[in-house]
Amino acid sequence: MFFQQVYDKSLAQASYFIGCQKAGVAMVIDPKRDVDTYLEIARQNNMTITHIAETHIHADFLSGSRELSALTGAQLYLSDEGGPDWQYEFPHVGLRDGDVIKLGNLSFKVMHTPGHTPESISFLLTDHPASDKPVMLFTGDFVFVGDVGRPDLLEKAAGIKGTQDAGAHQMYKSIRRFADLPDYIQVWPGHGAGSACGKALGAVPSSTVGYEKVRNWAFQYETDESGFVQYLLADQPEPPKYFAMMKKLNKVDRPLLTEVPKIKKFGADELISNLQKGIKLIDARNKTDFAAGFIPGSINIQGNNSFATWAGWFLDYNEPFILVASDAQIEDLTRKLMRIGLDNVIGYVNNVNDWSVKTGQALETAKIIALDEFKALKAENNMQVVDLRGAAEYKTGHISGAENVFVGTLEKNLDKVSKNRRVVIHCQGGDRASIAYSILKKHGYDNVLNYSAGMNEWVNKSNPVVSES
């Protein structure tokens, strides 16, 4: 058997390439959209991708299953569980609980494991030349290392009312079935730490059934279903705005993108022309460089592992946009964007000074303040402190008097930020605060100061915090 995990750090998303070396055939489970990765693995190992499978209709990334199928001719194997509202709307081989997919000397038994979503399935792998007992379970968003999939996304992100409670009770029953599997079976989940698909995902890539039964919180409620449901639904992180679009695009027949696009590099004239048309400018430089000088109206979303997630909060799927990025960075950013279906980047520039020279206008700079200045301003008691972190982070511990406005929903809550008083914004370590500063500046706020060091420094310097039970 050939096995390789493909891990996308930007979305904390895992996909799997599993092959029968004797037959020279392979299956890919939950592929990302830039599928050249899997084609290269197949080429290097003299294998043909003949099967493509998904564990469920994904919310956090745009699946590359159909792109990979179009390029290879491989058959799609997708869930037909969950009822009529949870069916894929394009041709595929439908899977039900107990079905078996054969791949050379390997077999994959389907387990219906609802909870995260009604149609969710897992794949139990047996490597028959080695043993007739199953050895691996590919769980998707069902069981993670240290956590289980959240059942509230359909309601909170996709607006499907009444689904989170039902999903939580389904999850309770599904993990009881998981607990009956042999302890030695390896568990390979669809996500790791950093994903918004759970609240306590572990950082190691895999686990075992036995290990999860010992350490995963979800298995400590063996006879307390109501306690399990209550804990599972409590304090889940805010689902990114783009999740609703992913649920739609992963279900319907949509246009395919079978290669990574080449993005046009704009000169200053082309940039200025597009900005005059109202085209949005996303500055992907690091927050320090952005603070030192940025084009008015641009939004700072750093090109790190969180780039796609934040872009999904602030970009609409029908709007074109331009990037500020280096030549070396642009392909990586394009891949990150296409993984969530943000395909409308029309060009990029890599030197904001060219805009300044061409227009004769000065770049704007961010007002960053240090801890001592923040404390001095706070003592004057004539300012607003805005904590941009998520609600659960805020409840765990925040600066006294700080008001919580989550950065992802800031543009919908501008009325909560004063234009009449001095405002200090902060997050945990400065990344979200840089996004928020650029958004507020774009909307005409000239009274904002950024305490960029945020809660990391505040706590490390032994300053007091307030928590909420």
N, C-alpha and C positions, 0 to 999 in steps of 0.2 A: 504493500500500500504506500502511496505517496500522499503526504499531507503538508499543507502550508497555510498558515494564517496570514491574511493580508490586513494590516491594521492602519486605519486612517486616523492619525493623531488629531487632526483638526475637528473631527466630529466624534472622536473616541469610538469609532465604528469598526467592527471586525467582520470580515468575510472570509470564506474558506474555499480552498482549492484542494479537492480530494480525488485521487486517481488510482485506478488499478493498473499497475505497471505492466502486468502480463498482457492485458488486453489493450493497453495504450489509450485508455479512455478516461475522462475526468468529468467531475461535477463541480460546479461553483455554487456556493450557497450565499445568498444575500450580497451580490456584487455591487460595488460602487459604480458610479456612472462613467468615470474615465477608465474604460475596460481594457485599455492597452496593457495594463499590469498583468491581467490574466492571460492574455494572448502571448505575452513574453514568457510567462511561467510555462505555458504549454509548449512553446517552441523550444525552450531550453531543456525540457524533459521528454521531448518526443511524444507528446500526448495530444489527443484530440478532445476538445471540450464538446461533449455530446449531451450533457444534462445541465440544466440551470434550475435552481430551486430557491424559493423564498419561504421564510418562516411566517411572515404576515405582511399586511399592507402597511408599509413603513410611514412614519410621521416625521422622522428627523433627517432623512436624506432621500434623494431621488434615486431610486433603484436603477442599476444599469442592466438589469436582466434582459430587457428587450433589445437594447443596443448590442449586448453580447450575443444574443440569439440571432440578430440580423447579420452579424459578422461571421458567425460560425455555423449557423444552421441548427444549433442545439435546440432540443425540446425544452419547453418551459413546464416545470412541475410546481403547481401553486395550489393553495388551500381552496377547497370547496366547502369548508365548514363555516359555521357562524350564521347561516341563514341568508335569505335573499338580499339583504342590504349590505352584505360583506363579500360580494363576489367580484372577482376581477372581470373587467369588461373587454377582454381581448382573448384570442385563442390560447389555450393551454391544456395540459393534462391535469384534471382536477384530482385533488388528493383528499382522502378521508381517513379518519382514525383507523389504524390497523393496516392500511395499504403498505405495500413494500415496493421500493424502487430498486432494481438490480443494475449494478454497474460493474461489469466484469465479475470478479470474484468478491465484490463488496455488495452489501445490501443495506438499505436505509428504511427502517420501519417508521411509519408516521404515527406520531402521538398528537392528538388534539389537546392542546394545553391553553384553553381560553383564560382570560383574566386581564392581561394587558390590552388585548383586543379579542372580539368574539371568534375570529377566524384563526387565531394564532395556533401554529403547529410546531412541533419539534421533531428532529430526525435522530433516530437511534441507529448508530452504525455498527455493523458486524463485519469484521475482516475474516472471511471464512477459511482461507488457508491457515490462519493462525489459530482460530477458535470459532466455535459455533455460538459463543456467548458475545453479547454486545460489549463494545469497548468505549464508545464515545457517544455523547449526546449533544447535538447542536440545538441550543435553546432559544436563539433569537433574543427577544426581549421578555422571555418568560422568567428564567432564573439567571441572575448575574452572580458574580463573585461577591458574596456578602449582601445581596439585595435581591429583590424581585421587581418585575416590571410594574410601572405605575398604571393604574386603571382609569385615571382621571383625564388623560389627554384627549379622549374623544369628546368629552364634555367641555373642558376648559379651552382646548385649542381649536377643535372642529365644530364646537357649538351643538353637539348632539346631546340633548338634555336627557337626564335620567340614566346615563350609562355608567357613571363612575361607581355607584353603589353596587349595581349588578355585577360589574366587572370585578370589584373587590371580592365579592362572594364567590365568583367563578375562580378567581385566583386562589382562594383558600382551598377549594376542592382540587385544583390542579396541582398544588404543591403537596397535597396529601398523596396524590398518585406518584409524583416525583420521588417522595420519600420511600416508596415501596421498591424502587429500583435498587440493584446491588450497589453497595457503597463504593466499589472499585471503579465504577464507570466515570470516565473523564467528562467534565462539563466544559463546553466551549460556547460562551455566550456571544451575543451580538454587539455588546458594548462594554466599555471599561470606564474607569474613573474619569469624570469630566463630562459624561453624557447627561443630558437633561431627561433621559428616559427613566431615571430613578433618583433617589436622594442619598444613597450610601454605597455606591458601587466601589468595589475594590480595585486596586491598581495592578494586581497580577493578572495575567492573561487568561488563566484557566483554573479549574478547580476539580473536585470530585463530588459525587453525590454524598459520600460519607462526610467529607469536610464541610459541605454546606449544611448538612443536618446538624453539625456541631456548632458552627460559628455564625451562620446566617440568621439574622433576627427573625425572619419569617417562619422558621421551623421551631420557634420557642412558644408558639401559640397552638400547640397540638390539639387542645380541647377547648380553646377559647376563640371561636370564630368572630364574635363581636369585637373582642380586643384586637384581633388581627386586622379586621376591617378598619377600625378606628385609627390604629397606628399607621397602616398603609396609606390612608388618605390624608393624614396630617402632615403639614409642613413640606409638601412637595414643592420643588422650585418652580418658578414661573415658566410655563411652556413658551418657547420662542414663537413669535408671530407667524413665521413661515410654515410651522407644522401643519396648519390647516390646508395650505396649498399642496404640501407633500402628500397628505392623505388623498386628495383629489387626483393629483397627477399620477400617483402610483397605482391607481385603480382603473383609470380610463385609458382609452387609446389616444396616445399623444404623439407629437412629432419626435423623432429620434435624433440624437447627436452622437455620431459614431466615432468622432475623433476630437481631440482637444483643439479648440479654435485658435487661430493666430490673431492676436489683437493688434490693431493698427496703432502706431506711434504718432501722436499728434504734434505738430509744431505749435508755436504760440498763437498764430493767427487762427488756426482751426479750433484750438481750445477756447479762445476768446469768443469766437463766433458761436460755439455751442453753449457756452455759459450765458451768452446774451439771449439764447432761446429758452433758457430756464433748465438746461440739462444739469442734473445733479452731479456734484464732484465729490468723490470719496477719496480721501487722502490716507493711504495705507502705510505711511511712514511711522516710525516709532514716536511715542508721545513727546519725547524730549525735542526731537527735530521739529515736530509739528508746532510745539509751543514757541519755538524760536522764530517761526515765520510761516504763515499759512495764507492761502488765497481766501479772501472774504467769502463766506457762505459755504465753504467746504466742510465736510464732516470727517472727523478723524476716527477711522476704524483700523487699528493696527493690523498689519499683515501677519499676525501670529496664528497660533492654533485656534484661536477664537474668532478669527476673521469671518468665516462663513456664517457662524451663528449670529453675530451682531449685524452683519450685512442683511441677514434675513429679517431682522427686526426693523430696519430702517429703509429698506428698498422695496418698492412694489414690483410685482412680476411683470407689469405692462409698461414700466418706465425705463428709458435708456439712461445710462450713466457713464461717467468717465472716471478713471483711476489715476491717482498719483502714486507711481511705483517705479522702482528701478528696472532696468532691462533684465537683470538677473532674477528679479522677483516675479515678473509678470506671468510666466507660465504657471508657477505654483499658485498664484492668486486665481488665475483662470480656472485651474482644476478645482480649487476650493469652491469657487462660485458655481461651477457646473454641477458639483455634487449635490447642490440644493436647487438646481434649476434656474439660477440667476444668469441667464444667457445674454442679457441686453447690454453688456459692456461694449461701447462703440469705439473706445480708444483709450490711450493712456499717455501721460506725460511724466517725465522724471525730474524736472527741474522747475520748481515754483518761481524761481527768480526770473525765468524767461517771461513769465506773465507780468511780473512787476516792471521789468525793463520795457516791455512792449506797451503796457498801458500807462506807464508813468505813475502808477499808484503804489503805495507802500504795502508790503505784506502786513497782516495783523499778527500780533503776538499775544500769547496767553499770560494771564496774571496768576502766577504760581506763588503761593505763600508757604513759609516754613511753620513749624510747630509753634515757636515762640510768638510769631505774629498772629497766628490763629488764636492762641490762648489770650493774647492781649485784646484782640477784637471781640472775642467772646465775653470777656470781662466787662466790656462797655455795655453789653446787654441791649444793643440796638442793631441787631443783625439777625438774619435767618440762616440756620445751618440745615443743609439738605443732605441726607444720607441716601445715596443712589443704589445701595445694594438691594438684594431681594428681601422679601418680607421675613423669611425664616432667619436670615442672617441678622437682620435688624432686631428681631425679637431676642435672639441669643445674647446680644450685647451691643449697645449703641451709646454714643455721646449724649449726655444729658441735654435735653432741649432740642435735639436734632429731629427733623421731620423726615419721614420716609417717603421718597418718590422714586420708585424703581426706574432705572435708566431706560429700560426697554419700552416703557410706556410714557416717557417724559413728554414727548410731543403731544400726547393726548391729555396731559396734566399740567400744561404750562401755567394754568391759572393758580396752581399751588405754589408757584415760585414768584416771589415778590419782585416787582420792578421799581418799588419805591424805597426799599431798604437795601443795605449791603447784604449780599448773599455769599456764603461760603459753601461750596460743594465738596463732597469727598466720597470715596468708596472704600474698598479694602486696601488696594495697592496702587491706584492711580489710573488704571487702564479705562475703567468705566467712567471715571471722572473726566478724562480727556474727551471721550465721546460726548458726554453731557455738556462740557464746556463749549464744544464746537456747535452743538445743537442750539444751546441757549444764545450763543453769539449770532448764529444764523437767524434767530428769531428776534434779534434786536435787544438782547440783554447786555448792557454795558456795565452792570453793577455786580458782576460775578467774580469771585476769587476762587481759585482751585487749591485746596489743601491736598496736594497730590499724594503725599506720603500716606494719608488715610489711616484706617484703623490699624494697619500693621504697625506703624510707628506709634500711634496713640497708645496702644496696648503695651508694646515693648518698652515704652518709657514710663510704664506704671501709672498711667492716667486712669481715672475711674470710668466705669461703664455702667449703664443701666440695662437690666434684662427684664423681659416680660415672660410670665409663665404661660 
